[in-house]
Amino acid sequence: MVYTPPEYRKKGYASACVAGLSQTLLGEGYKFCFLFTDLSNPTSNKIYQKIGYQPVADWNNYSFSD
């Protein structure tokens, strides 16, 4: 989960953290890395696309109970 407190937003901290972690994983030999994001959050979606992530699929989660 990525969360930036309001007073630290729009300074690039989240972008730097996600990009840095992604680069570290790929540098250590991982073939790919992925993340899940809420489609209704345009801010995070824009950040992730800006650093190179691309939308691949929509995901739905269902739970059933008796």
N, C-alpha and C positions, 0 to 999 in steps of 0.2 A: 504494500500500500504506500502510495506517495501522498503526503500531506504537507502543505506549506502554511504556516500560520499567516493570517492576514497581513500582519505588519512586515512580513518578509517576501510577499508575493511581488511578481513582476521584476525580479532581480536576477532571474536565471538560475536560481538554486536547484529547483526541481529538474530542469533540463540538464544541468551539469551533473547531477547525481545519477540520473537514469542513463545519460550518455556514457558517463565514466564507468558505471557498473557493466553496461553492455559491452564496452570496449575491453574491459578486464576479462569478462567471460569469453569473448571471442579470442582474445589474446592468449588465454589459457587452453585453447584448443576446442572449445565448444563450437559445433558446426553452425548453430543458430541460437538465438534467444527470442523469446516471445513474451508478450504481456497481455493482460486482459484490461479493458477499459470500458467505462460506461458510455454508451453511445450518446447519452443525453448530456455529456460533459464536453462541450466544444473546446474548452480551454486545454484540458489534458490531451484530447485528440490532436489538437493543433501542435502541441509540444512534441508529442511522440512522432508525428509525421515529419516535423521539422528536423528531428535528429535521425531520421532514416527509417523509422518503422512504417509499414504499409498495412492497411486493413486487408485481412485475409478471409475472415468469416464472421458471421454473427453467431452468438452462442446463447442458448436458452437453457435455463435450469428449472427443472420441474421437481416437485416433491409430492409424494402421495401419502395419505394417511388413512387409517381405517375410520 
